[in-house]
Amino acid sequence: MIGWARSRWRAVWQTGLPPRSPGALLFAVACVAVATAVRVGLGIISPDSAVFAPYYSATLVAALVGGVEAGAVATSLGGIAAYALFVPPEWNLESFRVEQAVSIVLYGTSSVVIIWAAQSYRGLLRRLQGEETARRLLNLELVHRIKNMLAGVQAIVGHSLRDQHELLETVSARLAALGATNDLLIRAEWRSAPLRDILVREFAPYGLSRFELHGHDIDCPHAIAILLALIIHELTTNAAKYGALSVPGGRVRIAWRVVADRLAVEWTETGGPPVTEPARAGFGSTLLRSGVRQFQGTIERRFEPTGLSCAFSLLLPREPEPMNHKLSDRLPRFHGEAPIKPKVP
């Protein structure tokens, strides 16, 4: 019951009540009743407490929730209650008439200012709510357009590479990795995406039991998230074709940590076939070097008998990047592809 009342009050406070509605007027009456109870309590503690003091708050809350009319009702009822219940007997003497008039004028003037300020706040809140609704609609439209664009790109790629099945599969998988990361970013309104969610989405097709994830979950800014999604996709695909994930007993350990605004990631493959450094840099290698360079990062790769070991770090941006930032500016330019191939014994 208490939880329901708290949630109901939160909803009323955030959205308000329709002006001139019975609910708004009743709410004004309730505010005056609470203020009167408070004034009675103050009178017990200090009989000389200000007569009209609690009713300023009643006017403010009533005007914020119910509008101008509710504020006016609270002001009127509060003035009547204060004058009828709490005005000291000596105020009726001739010597106190000026003080009485000044107090009433001050109460009325202050209440008008309070109602005006509350109404201005309500207007601002309505405009902000309208802008928020419009922004959400635009975001939904953006989601729809991005999904249609990716679907169109996949259709074009599928038609253009219909006779090159291996290349078609590679490009389609990269587009799918971008689409999955975009879904995470869309849910977070393009601010950030959880690193663990990026990893889990990429690792799921290979069985999560083959991966060891170590590190506290962090929210990656959208540019970092897209880059990490592509890097992890390339490393995972390489491991599935030529590394630890190409054999039943192979495993991948990925650990990360944030130190002094830098994200450090370690990718370690075990139980796979021996690997050797490729003769020329492919998309994955170019992506790693170009990506970490753009974020003032470093990279170290080791081709060990048990599999590839890769460690890289990135500088996390302090401020979110602008929404109109082009993805193409974050992707490296490359002219060929050479995956990490197993060493022939």
N, C-alpha and C positions, 0 to 999 in steps of 0.2 A: 504493500500500500504506500509506504514511504517512497519507495523507488518510483512508483507510478506518478505520485504527486511531484516528485523532483523532476522527472522527465517532462511532465505536463507543464510545469512552470518554466522549464528551459525552453520548451517550444513556444509558449506564449511570449516569453521575454524576447526571443529571437525574431519572431514573425509579427508580434503585436496582435491587437484585436481590431476589427473593423470600426472606424470612427462612427459615432452616433448609434452604435448597436447596443442592444440591451446588455450584452456581456460587458462592453466597455464601460457603460454607466454603472453597472453593478460592481465592476472592479474598482471604480473610483470611490464608491461608497465603502467598499471593503478597506481601501487604503486609508480613508478617514477614520474608520473604526479602529484599525491597528494603531494609527497615530494617536487617537484618543486614549487607547490603552497604555501606550508608551508615556503619554503626558500624565496620566494618573500615577504610573509608577514613579516618574520623575518628581511628581508632587509629594509623594510619600518620602522620598529621599531628601528633596530640597523644595520646600513650599514656595520659594521665591524664584523658581525656574521660569524662563521666558514663556509667555502665554502661547505664542503662535509658533514656536520653534519646531515642534514635531510635524506641523502641517505643511511646512515647505517640502519635506521629503515626500509626503503623501501626494502633493501636487505634481512633483517631478515624476514619480513612478507612474501615477495615473496618466499623465500627459504622454510619457514615453510609450506606454502600452496601448492606451485607448485614444490618443489624439487630443486635439484642442478641446473638444466638448467635454471629454472625461476630465481633463485638467481643470476646466472651469468649474465643473461640478465639485471636484475635490477642493478647489479653492473656496467656493461658496460654503459648502458644508463644513469645511475646516474652520472658516472664520466664525460661522454661527456657533459651532461646538465650543470653540475657544472662548468666545465672548460669553456664552451662556454658562459654561461650566468652570472656567478657570480664571476669569477676570477678578482680581482682588476687590473686596468691598470698598476700599478707599478710593478706587477709581471713579466712583460715583460722586465724589466730592468735587466741588468747583475747581479746586486747585490742581486736580489731576486730569481735567478735561483735555488740556493741550497734549499731555503725554499720551492719553488714550487715543486722541485723533492721530498723532504722529505714528503710533504703533500700527493702527489700522491702515493708514496710508502706506506705510512702509511694507506691511504684509501684502496689500493689494498690488503695489508696484513690483515687488520682488516676485510675486506669483505670476504676473504678466510676463516678466523677463524669463522666468523658468519655463512657462508654457511655450514661449517663442523659441527658446533654445531646444526644448524637447521636440517641437514640431520640425525644426530645422534638421535635427538629428534623424528623425523619422524619414524625412525626405531624402537625406543622404543615404540612409540605409536602403530605402526602396530603389534608388538609382544603382547602388552597388549590387543589390540582388538582381536587378534587371541585367546589369552588365555581366554578372556571373552566369546567369541563364544563357545569355547570348554567347558567352565564351564557351560554355559547355556544348551548345549546339554547333558552334564552329569546330570544336574539337572532334565531335562525332562526325561532322562532314569531312574533316581532315583524315580521320581514321578510314572512312569509306573510300576516299580518294586514294590513300596510300595502298590499301588492299587491292583496289582495282588496278592501280599502276603496277604493283608487283605481279598481279595475275596477268596483266598485259605483257609485261616483260618476260615472264615465264612462257607465255604462249609464243612470243616472237622467238625466244631462244629455242624452244622446242621445235618450232617449224624450221628454223635456220640450221639447227644441228641435228636434224632427224636421222641423218646418216652417220653421225659421229657419236655413238652411244656413250662412250667413256667420257668425252668432253661434256656432253649434255648432262650426264649424271653429276659431274663435278660442279658445273655452273649452277644447276638447279639446287644442289645442296647448299651452295653459298648463298643463293637467294633465300632459301628457307631459313638459314641462320640469321640473315638480316631481318626477315619477317618476324621470327620469334622474338628477337631483341626489340624490334619496333613495338610488338604487342606489350612487352614489359614497360617500355617507355610511355606508351599511350596510357596505360593504367596509372602511371605516376605523373600524367600530364606533362610529359617530356622534360621532367626535371632530373630524374635519376632512375636507375634500375638496380635491384639487389644483385650483387656478384654471385651469390650462391644460386639464385634462380637462373642466371645465365648459364652457369656450369651444369646444373641439373638438367636443363632443357637440352643442352648439347650432348650430355653423357647418356641420357635415357635410352636411346636406341641400342646402345652397346651393353646395357645392364649396369646399373649403379653399383652393384657389388664388386665390380672390377676397378672401382675408383675410390681413392682415399682423399677426402677433403678435410683440410686442416686450416682453420682461421675463423675469426669472428666475421659475421656477415657485415658487409658495408654497402652503402648506396653509391653507385658509380655515376658521376655526371654523364649526360647523354652522349657526349662525344667519346668519353672513355669507354662507356658501355658498348657502343657500336664497334670500336676498335678491338676491345677485349673479346667480343663475340666472334669476330672474324679470326683473330689470332687463335683462340681456343678451338674454333672449328677446323682451322688448318692443322693444328697440332693433333687433334683427335682423328681427323681423316688420315693423316700421315701414319699415325700409330695403328690405325685399323688396317691400312694397306701394307705397311712395311715394318711396323714396330711392334710394341708389346701387345697391342690389341689384335694382332694378326695370328696369334697362337692362343690356345685355350688357357694356358697358365699365366699369361701376361697380365700385369697390373699397371696402373698409373696412379702416382701420388702427386697431388697438387696442393701446395700450401701458399698462403698469402698473409701479409701483415702490412700495417700502415705505420710508418715511422717518419716523423717530421714532414707530414704532408706528402709523403711518397708511398706509393703502393708497390710493394715488392712481391713478385710471384715466382714460384719455383715449380717447374714441371719435371717429374722424374719418372721414367719408364723402367720397369724391372720385369724379368722373366721373358723378354722378347729376344728375337734374333739379333746378332751383332749388326751394327749400322756403321756406315762410313759417310764422311762429308761429301755431298754431291759436287760434281764438277762445276756446275753453274748454279747461280741463285734462281730459285723458282719464286712463285707467288708468295708462299709462306715465309721464306727468308726475307724477301723484299718488304713484305708487310711488317714483319717484326722490326727490321732496321728502321724503316721509314716511320712507322707508328711511334716507336719509343723515342725517336729523335724529335718528333713534333712536340712531345711532352717532356723534353729534357731528360730522357731516360737512358738507361744502359742495358746491354744485353750480353749474355755469355751462354754459348752453346758448347756442349761436350758430347762427343760421339763415343760412347763407352761400349764395352762388350755386352752389357745387359740391356742397352737401349739408349735412347736419347735423353739427355739431361739439359734443360733449358731454364735459365734464370733471367728475368728482366724486371725492370722497375720503371715506374711512370710518376711524374709529378701531377698530383691531383689539383685541378683548378680550384681556386678559392671562390670564384663567383661563377654562377651558371652562364653558359655561353648563349648568345642570342639565338632565337628560334630560326632565323633565316640563314643560319650557317649551312653551307652546302656540304653534303656528305662527300662529294667528289674532291673537296679540298682536303679531306682527311685520308683518302685512299691513295696509296702509292701508285706510281706509273710503272708498269712492267711490260716486258716484251717476250717473256717466255716462262716456262715452268719446268722445274726438275725436282721431283720429290726425293726424299731421303730413301735411298735404296739399300737393301740388305747386303752385307758383305758376303761374298761367296767364299765358303771355306776352301 
